[in-house]
Amino acid sequence: MARRPAEAAVAPPDEDRVARRALDLGRRTALGVLAGDHAAADDVAQDVAIQAVRCAATLREPAALDAWLHRTAVRAALRAAKRGRRRRDVEQRHAALTPVGAVPDPSLDELATLLGGLPERQRAALTLRYAHDLDDAAIAAALGCRAGTVRALLSRGRAAVRAQLEDASVIAPRDTQHDREDDHA
């Protein structure tokens, strides 16, 4: 009986590549969902990377790794937000030092400030759209909801951020009739 060539078997993804990708996606997603809490985002990223390395070989479609990582990162970040909301608030108020070797990204801190007052799912949707450049279907898959829900989350999130910027006089107020026409276009 002849053996089939090795190319017929699907090789499992490289563990190092999976871990690096999981750390990157996990941290960026968690930073958006957790409103810039760098320590919690690092914890979420590590959890996502560990889970990714453990499960990567069992993925039915290795090409779907990014979608699976986005979904895993969002779920882990939402769990972390629910678990430690009060603890992180106290830590952020009393944090005076930046950890040794950490270089905070000022644009991420500004984004975290803008997104900080939004509900977690709106933060997650905005982060996946603007930090990861995902479309509605991919965001819906990551959040476990429908594309219409994603569009509503994005619309409400953008409106809230726009209102914050208008209140701070960073941007000029928009005509509400014009906004309604833009939202339905």
N, C-alpha and C positions, 0 to 999 in steps of 0.2 A: 504494500500500500504506500503510495507516494505522499509525502508531507507537503502541505501548502506552504507557499513562500511566507516569510516573516512579515512582509508588507501587508498581508491581509489582516493581521492583527492590529488593533489600534493601540498605540503605545500610550501609557499614562503620561500626563503632563509632567514636565520637569518640576520637582518640588521647590527648588530655589526660585524659579520664575513665578510659580504660583504664590509662594510666600511673599515675594517682593510686590507682586501685583495686589495681593490681598491687603498688605500693609498700606500701600498707597491709596487704594480705593476706600479701605476701611477708615483710614485717618481723615481723608478729605470729606467723606460723607459724614462721619461722626462730628467733625468740626462744625459743619453746617447745622446738623440736627441738635447738637449740644451747645449751640450758641458760643462757640469759641473756647470751650473748656478743654485746653490742650492736654491736660493729664488724663481726663476721662476719655478723650478721643484716642490717645495712645493706648489706653487699656482696651477700648473697643477694637482698635486695629489689631492688637495682639490676639485678642479672642477670635477675630475673623480669620487671621492668618493661621492660627492653630487649627481651627475648624476646616479651613480650606486645604491645608496640607493633609489632614486626616481623610478628607472626603474627596479630594481631587481625582484619585484613581477610580472612584466609584461613579463618577459623573457619566451619564449615558452619552452625553454629547460634549466632549471637551471644548468644542467651539462656543458653547454656551456658558463658559466659565465666568465671563464678565457679568452677564445678567444674574447668574447665581450669586456672585460676590456682591453686587449691588443690593440684591434682595437680603442677603445675609447681613450686610453692613447696616442697612436701614433698620432691620429688626433688632439687631444688637444695640444700635444707638438709641432706638426708642425705648428699649428695656432699660438701658443705662439712665436715660432721662427720667423715667418713672421712678427708678430705684433711688437715685441720688440727688433729686432736685434740691432738697433743703441742704444737704451736705455740701454740694457744689456751690450753692449761694454763699454759705458761710466761708468756704475756702477762698472764693474769688474776692470777697470783701476784705479778707485778712491776709491775702497773699501779697507779700511785699517784695519777694525775690523771684527772679526768673531762674529756673533750674540751670545748673552749670552746663554749658555747652549748647543750650537751647537758644535758637535765634528766632524770636517770634516774628511772624510776617505781619507787618502793620495793616496790609489790606485785608487779611483774614480777621484781625481784631476789629476793624471798622465794619466788616460784613457781620461779624458776630454781634456787634452792638445793634446794628439795624435789625437783625433777625431775632435778637434776644426776646423781644416781646411777643413774638408770634407763637402760635401753637406748634407742637413738635412736627405734626404731619405737614403743615405749611412750610416749615423750615426744611423738612426733608425733601419735599417736592421742589422748592426753589433751589436747594443745593444740587439735587440731581439734574435739574435743567441747566443751571448756569455754571456750576463748577465741573460737572461731568458731561454736559452737552447731550443729555439723553432726550429722546423724543417722548411723546405722551405714552406710547405703548410700553416702552422700557420702564418709565417711571411707574406706570400702573402695575407692571409685573413686580417691581421692587417693593412697592407699598402694599401690594395685595388688594388692589381696588380696580375700578373701571377707569378707562381713559377720560370719561366725562367728569369723574370725581377729581382726577388729576388737573383737568382744565379749571375746575372750580377752585381747587386749592391754590393753583398758580395765580388765578385772577384775584382771589381774596388776599393772598400774600403780597402780590405786587401792589394792590391798592393800599394795604396797610403800610408798606415800606414807602410808597409815594406820599402818604399822609404824614409819616414821620419826617420825611425830607422837606415837605411843604411847611410843617410846623417849625422846623429848624431853619427855615428860609434858605435852604440849600438850592431848592428849585422853585420856580413860580407855580402857583396853583393852576391846575388844568380846568378847562371848561367841562362841567359834568355831562352836558349833552354830547360833546365831542367824545368823551370817554365811553359813553354807552354805545355810540356808533362804532368805535374801535373794538370794543369787546365782542360785538356781534358780527364783525366783518370776517 
